[in-house]
């Protein structure tokens, strides 16, 4: 079933058209679901007019589950409306990241202190959101818990969506929180990448080693959304971003302890 089907959605529904990073997309759902989408997206997504390049929608099913659909059919089935909203956003944001016209998106948490950015490359379930939240609690400005957005000069721009933090003990569900709820604030303007840390959580605690610039670029490229579709732009942005950065990899313990150690490593 596609979004052209007459019975795709119940009434009443609304189409929300958004422009972000040079692309126009839309989301069709009930007003309640639309509000949840707007709440979760960063302010770089703006309500717009025009013909969407790709469309998403959600609809309730007879068994009380919810379907997430895009132009080419069903993406997933979720247990409730919020789960469907989260599923839609994950797919929508990834599509925009892949097709952004002027920016390069890296799967990474990102914060900034006095214009110096800490970038934490990693995929879902790698712990980047919890570490990003800890850095914000420790006083860093919040840029993103999902995408570090680089321009052609390698500078990082905010992608300040609500943080998606998994509850204590893990699980598939997400708690959405604002940077202000952590006692922090959203960053403004661009920041120079000062520290790249590719870290994994372990019970044993902090154990890191330096990375060469080439190793760092490979790790970041592995987390770059458009690495295959826009390799020249991706490599150019990464080369600029890593020109003066401290680079490391290894294991970390609890997020608050790791955040304190990372902040101490920022150049003065």
Secondary structure, 3 states (H helix, E strand, C coil): CCCCCCCCCCCCCEEEEEEECCEEEEEEECHHHHHHHHHHCCCCCEECCCCCCEEEEEEECCCCCEEEEECCEEEEEECCHHHHHHHHHHHHHHHHHHHCCCCEEEEEEEEEECCEEEEEECCCCCCHHHHHHHHHHCCCEEEECCEEEECCCCCEECCCCCEEECCCCCCCCCEEECHHHHCCCECCCEEEEEEEEEEEECCCCCEEEECCHHHHHHHHHHCECCCCCCHHHHHHHHHHHCCCCEEEEEEECCHHHHHHHHHHHCCC
